[in-house]
Amino acid sequence: QVQLVESGGGLVQPGGSLRLSCAASGSIFSDDLMGWYRQAPGKQRELVARITSGGITNYADSVKGRLTISRDNAKNTVYLQMNSLKPEDTAVYYCNVYRNQRRQYNFWGQGTQVTVSS
């Protein structure tokens, strides 16, 4: 079992920056994907970015060039550096671990609120 704890959310003005962190407890395997999703009010949860243990990343088109995901395998931690934030980035951000071993598993954090507003 994996427990995920996010931190780093808050209120920021448009154009500002935030850094989210997600620490995982329990075993994280080398094949596990770690990532960030977000859910804005009235919308479905969507993928923001994911990263493999080898550092291969993929991003939603809406965040490319502004948000950067990184991973520290030794600390079982994933980060999301968010720059040039826009009001449409406002959402609850969820950390995720995806595991595919005989069956698929998704582990979720409790979420952290990011609000971009002047």
C-alpha positions as a Markdown table, in Angstrom:
| # | Residue | x | y | z |
|---|---|---|---|---|
| 1 | Gln | 0.0 | 0.0 | 0.0 |
| 2 | Val | 1.1 | 3.5 | -0.8 |
| 3 | Gln | 0.2 | 6.7 | 1.1 |
| 4 | Leu | 0.7 | 10.1 | -0.5 |
| 5 | Val | 0.9 | 13.5 | 1.2 |
| 6 | Glu | 0.9 | 16.7 | -0.9 |
| 7 | Ser | 2.1 | 20.1 | 0.2 |
| 8 | Gly | 2.9 | 23.5 | -1.3 |
| 9 | Gly | -0.5 | 24.7 | -2.5 |
| 10 | Gly | -1.8 | 28.2 | -1.8 |
| 11 | Leu | -2.9 | 31.5 | -3.3 |
| 12 | Val | -0.8 | 33.2 | -5.9 |
| 13 | Gln | -1.2 | 36.1 | -8.3 |
| 14 | Pro | -1.3 | 35.5 | -12.1 |
| 15 | Gly | 2.2 | 35.1 | -13.4 |
| 16 | Gly | 3.4 | 33.8 | -10.1 |
| 17 | Ser | 5.0 | 30.5 | -9.1 |
| 18 | Leu | 4.4 | 27.7 | -6.7 |
| 19 | Arg | 6.1 | 24.4 | -6.0 |
| 20 | Leu | 4.1 | 21.3 | -5.0 |
| 21 | Ser | 5.6 | 18.3 | -3.3 |
| 22 | Cys | 4.3 | 14.8 | -2.8 |
| 23 | Ala | 6.0 | 12.4 | -0.4 |
| 24 | Ala | 5.1 | 8.7 | -0.7 |
| 25 | Ser | 5.3 | 6.2 | 2.1 |
| 26 | Gly | 5.3 | 2.5 | 1.5 |
| 27 | Ser | 7.1 | 0.8 | -1.4 |
| 28 | Ile | 7.5 | 2.6 | -4.7 |
| 29 | Phe | 8.7 | 0.4 | -7.5 |
| 30 | Ser | 10.9 | 1.4 | -10.4 |
| 31 | Asp | 8.0 | 0.7 | -12.9 |
| 32 | Asp | 5.6 | 3.0 | -11.0 |
| 33 | Leu | 4.5 | 6.2 | -12.7 |
| 34 | Met | 4.3 | 9.2 | -10.4 |
| 35 | Gly | 2.2 | 12.2 | -11.5 |
| 36 | Trp | -0.1 | 15.1 | -10.8 |
| 37 | Tyr | -3.7 | 15.5 | -11.7 |
| 38 | Arg | -6.0 | 18.4 | -11.1 |
| 39 | Gln | -9.7 | 19.0 | -10.7 |
| 40 | Ala | -11.4 | 22.4 | -11.1 |
| 41 | Pro | -14.9 | 23.1 | -9.8 |
| 42 | Gly | -17.5 | 21.5 | -12.1 |
| 43 | Lys | -14.9 | 19.8 | -14.2 |
| 44 | Gln | -13.5 | 16.3 | -14.4 |
| 45 | Arg | -10.1 | 15.4 | -13.0 |
| 46 | Glu | -7.4 | 15.7 | -15.6 |
| 47 | Leu | -3.8 | 14.7 | -16.0 |
| 48 | Val | -1.3 | 17.5 | -15.5 |
| 49 | Ala | 2.0 | 15.6 | -15.8 |
| 50 | Arg | 3.6 | 12.2 | -15.2 |
| 51 | Ile | 7.1 | 10.9 | -14.8 |
| 52 | Thr | 8.8 | 7.6 | -14.9 |
| 53 | Ser | 11.6 | 6.6 | -12.5 |
| 54 | Gly | 14.0 | 7.2 | -15.4 |
| 55 | Gly | 12.8 | 10.8 | -15.8 |
| 56 | Ile | 10.7 | 10.4 | -18.9 |
| 57 | Thr | 7.8 | 12.9 | -18.7 |
| 58 | Asn | 4.6 | 13.8 | -20.4 |
| 59 | Tyr | 2.5 | 16.9 | -19.9 |
| 60 | Ala | -1.0 | 18.1 | -20.7 |
| 61 | Asp | -0.8 | 20.6 | -23.6 |
| 62 | Ser | -2.2 | 23.4 | -21.5 |
| 63 | Val | 0.8 | 23.3 | -19.1 |
| 64 | Lys | 3.7 | 22.7 | -21.4 |
| 65 | Gly | 6.5 | 25.2 | -21.0 |
| 66 | Arg | 5.1 | 26.5 | -17.7 |
| 67 | Leu | 4.9 | 23.5 | -15.3 |
| 68 | Thr | 7.8 | 21.1 | -14.7 |
| 69 | Ile | 7.5 | 17.7 | -13.0 |
| 70 | Ser | 10.5 | 16.1 | -11.3 |
| 71 | Arg | 11.1 | 13.0 | -9.2 |
| 72 | Asp | 13.5 | 12.0 | -6.4 |
| 73 | Asn | 13.6 | 8.3 | -6.4 |
| 74 | Ala | 15.7 | 8.1 | -3.3 |
| 75 | Lys | 13.1 | 10.1 | -1.3 |
| 76 | Asn | 10.0 | 8.6 | -3.1 |
| 77 | Thr | 9.0 | 12.2 | -3.8 |
| 78 | Val | 7.6 | 13.9 | -6.8 |
| 79 | Tyr | 7.5 | 17.7 | -7.4 |
| 80 | Leu | 5.6 | 20.1 | -9.6 |
| 81 | Gln | 7.2 | 23.4 | -10.3 |
| 82 | Met | 4.5 | 25.8 | -11.5 |
| 83 | Asn | 5.6 | 29.0 | -13.2 |
| 84 | Ser | 3.6 | 31.7 | -15.1 |
| 85 | Leu | 0.5 | 30.6 | -13.4 |
| 86 | Lys | -2.9 | 31.5 | -14.9 |
| 87 | Pro | -6.3 | 31.8 | -13.3 |
| 88 | Glu | -7.4 | 28.7 | -15.3 |
| 89 | Asp | -4.8 | 26.7 | -13.3 |
| 90 | Thr | -6.9 | 27.1 | -10.3 |
| 91 | Ala | -7.9 | 23.6 | -9.0 |
| 92 | Val | -7.3 | 21.0 | -6.4 |
| 93 | Tyr | -4.1 | 19.2 | -7.4 |
| 94 | Tyr | -3.8 | 15.5 | -6.6 |
| 95 | Cys | -0.6 | 13.4 | -6.4 |
| 96 | Asn | -0.9 | 10.0 | -8.1 |
| 97 | Val | 1.0 | 6.7 | -8.2 |
| 98 | Tyr | 0.1 | 4.4 | -11.0 |
| 99 | Arg | 1.2 | 0.8 | -10.8 |
| 100 | Asn | 0.6 | -2.1 | -13.3 |
| 101 | Gln | 1.5 | -5.4 | -11.7 |
| 102 | Arg | -0.8 | -8.2 | -12.8 |
| 103 | Arg | -3.6 | -5.6 | -12.2 |
| 104 | Gln | -3.7 | -1.8 | -12.2 |
| 105 | Tyr | -3.5 | 0.2 | -9.1 |
| 106 | Asn | -4.0 | 3.9 | -8.6 |
| 107 | Phe | -3.0 | 5.6 | -5.3 |
| 108 | Trp | -4.1 | 9.2 | -4.6 |
| 109 | Gly | -3.2 | 11.9 | -2.2 |
| 110 | Gln | -5.7 | 14.0 | -0.4 |
| 111 | Gly | -5.2 | 17.0 | -2.7 |
| 112 | Thr | -3.9 | 20.5 | -2.3 |
| 113 | Gln | -5.7 | 23.7 | -3.4 |
| 114 | Val | -4.0 | 26.0 | -5.8 |
| 115 | Thr | -5.7 | 29.3 | -6.4 |
| 116 | Val | -4.5 | 31.8 | -9.0 |
| 117 | Ser | -6.2 | 35.2 | -8.5 |
| 118 | Ser | -5.4 | 38.8 | -8.2 |
